[in-house]
């Protein structure tokens, strides 16, 4: 009996490579994908919020997710609209620092539109702009350390979640605030 070792080895290698590629293609097709919808301006009783709007596409929900915002040397996690403000009785003067970490993570689902604040323009006469997060509510107590943003500054957003969700992009402040 004559065994054709060359064909056996080549067939084994090709079968292994094909199996590997099929798994990678399957994983890629099911992966959560970010769809950027733009920014929106939203007036609130303490100023104006500029929010990123997005949806998630794919086959599997990303689950618990967070958004890292970096601007002018300050890096923090976003405060999701769906999470409670770190305030007692929702009053601006009653900041509770222990509640801030509970604003960082939000379960996100496919095909649902999300709107998350990125920049706040305060309602005072100077109209100062800052990265917005849960610590901003404690600015009068020394908890917020963000620097004032000007139109030429960069703001980087990094959205992280399960099922391979990882989106990162840098925007100019003027592009974010010109949405309204």
Residue pairs with C-beta under 8 A, 6 or more apart in sequence:
27 164
29 59
30 58
30 59
30 60
30 163
31 58
31 59
31 60
31 163
31 164
31 165
32 56
32 57
32 58
32 60
32 61
32 62
32 110
32 161
32 162
32 163
32 164
32 165
33 56
33 57
33 58
33 165
34 54
34 56
34 57
34 159
34 165
34 167
35 54
35 55
35 56
35 57
36 52
36 53
36 54
36 167
36 169
37 53
37 54
37 55
37 113
38 52
38 53
38 179
39 50
39 51
39 52
39 53
39 118
39 175
39 176
39 177
39 179
40 50
40 51
40 53
40 115
40 179
40 180
41 48
41 49
41 50
41 51
41 177
41 179
41 180
42 48
42 49
42 50
42 51
42 115
42 117
43 49
45 92
45 123
46 92
46 120
46 122
46 123
47 120
47 121
47 122
47 123
48 120
48 121
48 123
48 180
49 117
49 119
49 120
49 121
49 132
50 117
50 118
50 119
50 120
50 121
50 176
50 177
50 179
50 180
51 81
51 115
51 116
51 117
51 118
52 67
52 115
52 116
52 118
52 157
53 113
53 114
53 115
54 113
54 114
54 159
55 110
55 111
55 112
55 113
55 114
56 62
56 108
56 109
56 110
56 111
56 112
56 161
56 165
57 110
57 111
58 110
58 163
59 110
60 110
60 162
60 163
61 107
61 108
61 109
61 110
61 162
61 163
62 108
62 161
62 162
62 163
62 165
63 107
63 108
63 161
63 162
63 163
64 105
64 106
64 107
64 161
64 162
65 105
65 106
65 107
65 108
65 159
65 160
65 161
65 162
65 165
66 77
66 78
66 104
66 105
66 106
66 159
66 160
66 161
67 77
67 78
67 80
67 116
67 157
67 158
67 159
67 160
68 75
68 76
68 77
68 78
68 156
68 157
68 158
68 160
69 75
69 76
69 77
69 78
69 118
69 131
69 132
69 133
69 155
69 156
69 157
70 131
70 155
70 156
70 158
71 119
71 131
71 146
71 147
71 149
71 153
71 154
71 155
71 156
71 173
72 131
72 146
72 147
72 148
72 149
72 153
73 147
74 131
74 145
74 146
74 147
76 131
76 133
76 135
76 146
77 103
77 104
77 133
77 134
78 104
78 116
78 117
78 118
78 132
78 133
79 85
79 100
79 103
79 104
79 116
79 117
79 132
79 133
79 134
79 136
80 103
80 104
80 105
80 106
80 114
80 116
81 115
81 116
81 117
82 106
83 102
83 103
83 104
83 106
84 99
84 102
84 103
85 99
85 103
85 134
85 137
86 95
86 96
86 97
86 98
86 99
86 100
86 102
86 103
86 134
86 137
86 138
87 94
87 95
87 96
87 99
87 137
88 94
88 96
92 137
93 140
95 137
95 138
95 140
95 141
95 143
97 138
97 141
97 143
99 134
100 133
100 134
100 135
100 138
100 143
101 134
103 133
103 134
104 134
106 114
108 114
108 161
117 132
118 131
118 132
118 155
118 157
118 176
119 129
119 130
119 131
119 132
119 149
119 155
119 173
119 176
119 177
120 129
120 130
120 131
120 132
120 136
121 127
121 128
121 129
121 177
122 128
122 129
122 130
128 148
129 148
129 149
129 150
129 173
129 177
130 136
130 144
130 146
130 147
130 148
130 149
131 146
131 149
131 155
133 144
133 146
135 143
135 144
135 145
135 146
136 144
136 146
137 143
137 144
138 144
149 155
149 173
150 173
151 172
151 173
151 174
151 177
152 172
152 173
152 174
153 172
153 173
154 170
154 171
154 172
154 173
155 170
155 171
155 172
155 173
155 176
156 168
156 169
156 170
156 171
157 167
157 168
157 169
157 170
157 171
158 166
158 167
158 168
159 165
159 166
159 167
159 168
160 166
